[in-house]
Each structure stands twice: as structure tokens, then as C-alpha cells.
């Protein structure tokens, strides 16, 4: 079963933001079919380039799970620093988990859980507690996405990694410790993550609920670019800057 | 007026649009620090969208991560690790030219590690919001700034709008009571704290370090403490500014001058948590119980006194960490044979750190099997260290004296350890492979690093300091 992202443009923008377009994002309807862009076509970074647009709505991710049970998987393990000399965000999938995934001769390390056949095509990663700790490198979610991971489920995810992931359409989802334990103990289960409803459907129809930061969720569902939203505040930012003594006044209060 | 924490005061003063249930706050950024690794994709994004930088005057850029720490050859060619590293540096140079950003590049007398030069220039000031595409931005919290690391998408947000979308984090007060014993420093303290609260003990929080032991620290020591806040999962760590802070900042190039200085200090005196302000969590640490502390595993939370026995693994991940490190349960880290010593990084590459290492090394020789690298944090630190003759202490002891950069902390410039080698490092991360594939890292203070270099195994610096005093 291949992972798949289901396109949905149904939800009306409920929040005071819109896809304003700044000359970069193509208008709706001109995106290539999502299945050709976002579904994993195998490991190794041979997948088609995602490009840099954050404009594709994500409403659901459906896949079997793969497990990396280690706690505190840091961003140096996700992508070692020596590969950060890149100046683009593309093609990092082949470097994802590099020093764990490959043996010294460059062949696949059979001990690396994601190299096992059962993990092939899995787009949902269940990882040990505190995934993504360490550096702020956004290369970590870029590498995971390019590798074929579309969602990370964990009882705790490091702050900067989680922020970076959600801005790139990688679902970084925190579940309770008990649910996390269950997921770790049941590798390969088929899950369907519903972003709108904020729940994960289990094979038996049971559900795990989760909470995404509401704005991040809204942006995922509607393909809204957060920079576009920020740019709408230009007048307020100008007004703020014009208050020469902005923080002094507040501190004196 | 209700009592506020230091964090709340700085946060509140920077809210452009308040947060709601549906939307995060729009938070204004006073200072945006930039380096070559996490900025190129953000500059590209702006270029593609046809967006200008909103406030290039609030940006400060430097070259530090991918830069070689060996000087240029006679032909002027710098020994980059590879073409891609050189191309990345060239790209920041051209981006800064194109977008009009002040760059402390190769020709600048102020170039250095971004978290060293911000304070040195006086660009880092109390009450500011400071961000950088770098998790150790927390360093600047030592001045009572709210400073945290961001990803490259957010780097683009700040470039285009000078703002970030942020949810208000929770607050964690770490009270450090008592007094650090002689020969025990800020690095020992922060490793001890992370060992106590855990590698995720600060997740979702901004830490405020407070108490007598914190107030007694120098600015350099405060920076060392705040620098490693992220290693406990906290994005930011803060210390209320005081006379130590003001004395350190006064007269620096970008600090306010004259009447503006006096006005600034008056304002800054208000930057402290009010009596009765409440924190979401509080932790107490007794400074008098801290001893020279090192790590024994593969994250900074696996830290213990160097003479304490390595504890048994509590789970598979810790077992893996102990295997990787070849740390023996029940035996102390002290006495473990080492291969490499690194003194440097945004945690411990300031003048006081180099003086501390030099005070242990002076007149002595590094063990024959140990390679020791000393990398100053900035050109200013290098100049001052050379003026004091510290470089001669290092080279006479057998250490290598390099030009400034991140160097072996992140090991992306070619300065790295070989597989299996044990490195005693004054840096901030002991992750697997952080200092080179298969390299094993023990985090320690500059004094411990120097003592270990002399002994050839992990050693207590107090033994050497006592000899000097005798």
C-alpha cells in the first residue's frame, strides 16, 4: 500500500487569511496532479521534486506505519551536518538518516529499520519520544519529505522541528503516551490521518484524536502560505515601527 | 498592573498583532542574525517572489559554519572542505551584496561565530527580540533578550516582514541558589542542569535562569548557560540584565552612546521578573553541589559529575548510546582515554574560555597521543588572545591555533574527528556523528578540556589549578 495525500479544496477559508499569491504560487487548478508529486515512489530521493510551493492543501495522509523507536532522534541523525552545504532544498532524500541508513561501503544497512522490506512505501513514521531535537535545520523536514515521509507521530516532538515540519506540509503530530506506546508496538498498521477532523483512523475503525496548532492546520487544509498571511500585516508592522519607543513604553507600564 | 516575568515584558513589547484561538501572534523581530547555512533558500524564495528585505538595517550577517579554520595559503586560496562549502559562502556574499545586508565576511575585523559577534558588536541588547536560523540563538538571552532559533522558512518570513508568527511559549524558572565551588564553571553548571531536567525538560518553554549563582556569573558565563538552553529543548533562555550586563555592553560599537546610553540603561533596569510574577514551572538547583561535569552518552541530558559512576541504561536508546560511546556502566568518565580535544564553538570560544584553558595548559604539554584544536570564536577574540600571548601558550603545549569559525562543533568545514575517536569538546552537542561519522563526543568545560588534553584522559581541572596556585 502506497501512502497517498488526498487533495481537498473544499473548506472555506474561515480564518482572516487568504491565498493572496505573490507572483510565485500558481493559481488553483494549475498544480500538477498531487499523486504524481507527493506519493512516495520508493526510497532514495528519486521521487519527483516537490518544488518549494507550500500551497498544496493536505487533508489526509494514508499509509502503513514504519517505526524508529529510538528516543531523542536528533536532526544530526536525520541529516548529518556535513550535508548542509547545499543551497537548495531539493534532493535531500538520499541523505536522510545517512549515517544510520548506509554501511561504510555505501550499501544499505540491514539494521536500519526503514531499510526493511516491511517499511517500504510507508509514509507515516512513528518515532520515539522527542523526535527532531537539536538544531533548527529545516533540511531535516525537507529530507524526510523527499525521502517519502509525510507524517511523524510521536508523544513529544521538538519545538523547532515541529514548526519547520508543519510549514512544509510534513504532519508532525503528537499523540498521548499510551497511544504512542500502542503505535510503537504495532508496526505496519494502516492508518488514515484526517487533518480536518484531527483524528487518526486505526485499522479496526478506532480513532486517535490529536490537536494541531489551529493556524498551522488551517494553512495545511487550505494550502495557505504563512508568508502571504504575514504580508497582509504590512500596515500594522509599519505602525508598530513608527512607535519609536515601542518596547520602552510597555516596560515602563 | 499585574506582576510580569522578564519574558512576558519582552514578549508583550513586540506584539504587532495579538494571538487568538485561531491565529498566532505576529511578533516583531529587532535583530535578525544570518549565516551561510540556513539563509540561501530564504534569499532564493524572496527573489522568486520579487519581495524586498523589509529591514536590512536590522540584519547582521557573517560567515562561520562552512568556513575553513586554516588560513588562506600564500596564493590567497582558502582551504575549503569542498566546492559546495565554498559556493555556499560565495552565495551569502552575493546575496548580501544584492539585498544590501551588512556582512562580516572574510575582510571584516569583526567576523566570527554569529553568536559571539552579535554581543561583541553590541548589536545584542537587553529587551530585544533576536532570531537566527540557528538553534543556539538562545545565547543572546544572556542579555535579557528574547532570542531563539528559527527554520529557513521563518528566516524568509523575517526577511520579508521583520515578523514571525508565534504562539506564546510557557515559562520555566530555574533558580540556581548558592555558589559554584572553586574550579567549577558555567559549563559544568549548564551540563548539570540539563542532566537534572533532561534533554526535553524545557520543551515548549522559555527558561529564565535566576538566583544568586546566576547573578554571580560573568557575561561570558551567562552566554554559556543560555547557549545550551536548546539542549534541554527550550528554544530560549533568559537572564535579567544587571550591572554586569551594562558594564559589558557599554562602549561597544552598536550599543547606544551618550545620553541614549543612559536612557537605555534606565529602561533596561525594568527588565526583570516582578516580585510575585508566576512561572508555569519552577526548578531549583543547588550550585554548591555542582562539580566538573561531563557527558557520557549521545545527548546533552546524559551528563554526570566526571567522578560519578556511569548509570545503567534505562531503555534501549540509552543502551545504544552507551554502546556507541563505549561508556562503562559503574565506572566514572574520569580516567577514560581520549584522542582529540576541541576548545571552541558558540558555547565556549570567548576570551574568558581561552584564558581558562590556557591557565591549565601554561607551561605544560598535551599528551603525545592527543590532538588539540583551539578555535577562537571571532576575529576580535583572536586578536585579544594573541595580544595576551594565549596562542603561544596553546602552540607551546602542542595545540593547533586556528582562525575563527564553528569548526569541530558541527564538523561541516572539514575539522572533524575520525570514526571511533573520543573527543573532549567544549561545544554543545554530543549527538552520534556530530563531530564526524563515528566520532564520540564528551562535552566539558574549557578547563576540563585542557586538563584532559594534558593527561590524555578525562581529567579534573582542579588538580591542575591547585598546582598553579601552590
Interface residues (C-beta under 8 A of the other chain):
Chain A: X14 X15 X16 X17 X22 X23 X24 X52 X54 X69 X70 X71 X72 X74 X76 X77 X80 X81 X82 X84 X85 X86 X87 X88 X89 X99 X128 X129 X130 X133 X134 X135 X136 X137 X138 X156 X158 X159 X160 X163 X164 X167 X168 X213 X214 X215 X218 X226 X227 X229 X230 X231 X233 X234 X236 X237 X240 X241 X246 X247 X248 X249 X250 X251 X252 X253
Chain B: X1 X9 X10 X12 X13 X14 X16 X17 X21 X22 X23 X24 X26 X28 X37 X38 X40 X41 X44 X45 X48 X49 X50 X51 X54 X55 X65 X66 X81 X82 X84 X85 X87 X88 X91 X127 X133 X134 X135 X149 X150 X151 X152 X153 X154 X156 X157 X160 X161 X162 X163 X165 X167 X169 X199 X200 X203 X204 X230 X233 X235 X267 X270 X271 X299 X301 X315 X316 X317 X320 X410 X411 X412 X416 X429 X431 X432 X433 X434 X437 X438
